[in-house]
């Protein structure tokens, strides 16, 4: 696809904005994801209710079982049921957040491959979610951070790509190709230059329409602006720090408005602790890639 000219770019922006302002046009959460979100917001939710929802979706159940059997958890094939996976390994909070993310993405069409394809996005999402959660445990003011929301925000912060692919498949395909041809180029710069719209703006509209927690919405909307202040800024800095650490593996989510060292200092996280958590992610990268591949099966 050729680059859009100024008139075509403005027309794309105008059409997208009109669509986004009509929230009924944004694909609603699939039924399984809706049930999980309702359960997540239920004060007295219990493990049995979550297990029942997961078991009613065979693909989701298989994913959760494989997730819980990762070597990092040390249980392997001893996990023989969804109940074991949730109760012994993942815990209720992580299980509900990862299943919410996996179930919600099913309503959005996106190419499977390429640097912005479903496999790569899910691989990066799983890494960022896990790293965001573990970094939050090292924060100086960790008592003010919900580790479950840190995980969910890390998982969903790039979901704007899915909405762009859903509404503008040809343009997204072109962006995916550009990202492949320019691996060192800031992806957001490519978005603005060629299409005049960015994944963080789209993520804001999508997660708000799905009525996800404010903290998670802000992580999607502001992760390229880690110097932001005010409500939920710690969550934004957290996902930005996780992305900076993961960029050492060439992640295409670059932004130089704040250095990694500065972010970690703001969060009160020791750099050695951050490196140790990053190493844990590196140690299970093959398993995370396999999990991401499972999501297109």
Order of alpha helices (4+ residues) and beta strands (2+ residues): alpha-alpha-alpha-alpha-alpha-alpha-alpha-alpha-alpha-alpha-alpha-alpha-alpha-alpha-alpha-alpha
